[in-house]
């Protein structure tokens, strides 16, 4: 699928959403959206549709050779559409929508990394480091390519948070590697003494 075909499909989906909620344009939505999706809460349907259109325009005007840039903004657009649709479905029921378009690495509690044997744990840390490194570079590139100052700052903040997590991950890797070297030396010494 080419970028133009993707944009046409997204354009159709946004138009369908717009048409489906045309009669509700002036209704206020009291759901609390994730701050990465919409700039404000408690606004009208028209306000949120306008922000969705701005995201679509951003995809249309993006001149990038990196498909990850398109994927990132497309995920945000889809998350905005989903959040708005859910808010309209649950109208007048107070709830918080937390649809995060940015992929997050799994938290430690989601998989019991700390219960794995050291070598397996190290492999998981390497994978996490690679994932965080990719996310950091992707957001750094987006911040550099972005013209809008608010968006530039948002991408830069994401990049900075990934950089901090990357450093923590690297610290954990260093510590575990040192431990494994130390353990290996102890085992070698014990084997030598037993001969």
N, C-alpha and C positions, 0 to 999 in steps of 0.2 A: 504494500500500500504506500502510495506517495504521500508527501506532506500535504499536497493540495487535496487529495482524496480524504485524508484525515480531517482537514479543516472543513470540507464540505459536509461530512458526516456530523461533526461537532456543531456546525452552524444549524443543520436540520434539527438536531436534538434540542438545542437552545430555543429555536423557533417553536418547536412542539411544546416545550415547557412554558414558553411565553404565551402561546395560544391557549393552553390548558388553564392558565391562571389569569387570563385577561380580565375577567369579571371581578377578580379579587385584588386588582392593582392597588387600591387605596386602603386595603385592610392592613392593620398593624400586626406584626408577629412579635410575640413576647418570649420566644425561645431564646436561650443564651447560646449563641454560636461560638465555636472555637475561634479565637482571635486571628488565626492564620487564614480563615475562610472569608470573613466579612469584617469591614472596618468598624461597624457599630451594631449594637443590639437594639431591639425595640423599634425597628423602622418598618416602613410599609413594604408590601410585596414589590412595588415598583422600584424601590431603592435597591433591594436585593437582586432583582432582575437586571438593573443597570450595572451593578458590580459584576454579575455573571457575564454580561456583555463586554465589560472592560477586560475581563480575563480572556474572553474569546478574541477580542481585538488584539490583545498582547500576543496570542498565538499566531494570529494572522500577520502581524507586523514583525515577528521574530525572524531574523536573518542569521541563522546559525547552521553550521555544518554538523554540530553535535546533536544526534537524535535524543540524547538524555535531556537536553533543554526542553524539547517539545514534550517529552514524556512527563517531565516534572510539572509543567504548567497545565498539561492536559489532565493529570491526576487532580490538580487543584480545582480545575473547572468541573470535573465530574463530582468531586467531593462537595463543591458549592451547590451543584444541581441536586444532588442527593439530600443534602442538609435542608435546602429550601423545600423540596418535596415532602420530606419527613415532617418539617415544621408545619406545613399546610395540612398534612394528614392529621397531626396531633394538635390542631388549632385549639387555643384556649386551655390547653393542659400544660401547666408549667413543667418544662423539662430542659435538660441541657444536652445539646448536640455537640459531640466531640469527635467529629469526623476529621482525622488528621491526614492531609494529603501527602505529607512527607513520610516516607517509609522509615520506621524506627527499628533499630536492631533489637532482637528479643532481649527482654530483661532477664537478669540472672534467675529470678524466681520462676520464670516460664520454663526453664530447663535447668536441671540441677547440675550445672557446671561444677560447682564447688564439691560435688560428691564424686566426680569422675576421678580416675587415677591421674596422676600428674602429667603423663605424656599425652593422654587423650585431652585433658584440660588445655594443655598447651596448643594442641591442634585447633581447638575451639577458639582460643584467644587469637591465633593467627587469622582464622576466618573472620572474626569480629573486627580485627585490625584492618583487614583488607576492605571490609564493608564500610567501616567508618572512614577510611582513607578515600574511598570512592565518593561517599556522600560529602565529605569535606571539599574535595576538588570540584565536584559538581556544583555545590552552592557557591563556592568561591568564583567559579566561572560565570555563574548566573549573576552574581553581584557585580562583577566587572562588566558584563554585557548589558545590564539593566540601565535604562535611561531615567526611569522614575525614581526619585530619591528615596521615597518611602519603601518601595520594593527593594531597592539597592541595599538599604539598611537592614531590611528583614532578612534578605539572603545572607548578608554579611554576619548577622547575629546567628543564623543557623550554622554558617560555616565556622564561626568562633566556638559555638557549643560542641560541634563535632570535633574540632581541633582539641578541645579540653578532654573530651571523652577518648579521643585517640591517644592522648598523652597518658591518661590513666590506664588504658589498655596496654600501652607499651611498657609502663612501669610494672604491671602485673606479669607481662611476658618476661621482662628482665629478671624479676624476682624468681619466677618459676624456673627459668633457664639456669640461674645460679644454683638454685636448690638441687636441680637434677644433676648438674656437674658435681656438686658437693657430695650428693648421695652416691654417684658413680665412683668417685674417688674413695669414699668409705668402703664400698663393696670391693673395689680393687685391692685396697689395703688389707681387708679382712681375708680375701682369697689368697693373697701373697703370704700372710701370716699362717694360714692353715696348711700351706704346702710343706 
